[in-house]
Amino acid sequence: MSAQSALRRAGKAKTRLFHARMLGTRGEEWCVEAQSSEEARMLLAAGLGERCTPGESVQVELDSVLDDE
């Protein structure tokens, strides 16, 4: 049992809920209809196409913690 869990169980630690802003990067699979891979590359680079799968989070960075006090 961690020290934090032990303190919480003993009722000695008062906790608060904090919200945070997280910045993340995802690796996603996109698809586009084209006649060649070169055309597909140009279309995707122009922002055309659609997301095929939601992907995975590959990096997450803490931006800020919101504290009302």
Protein Blocks (a to p, Z undefined) as FASTA:
>chain_A
ZZklmmmmnopaccdddddddddddddddddddfbfklmmmmmmnopacdfbgbjafbdc
dfbdcdfZZ
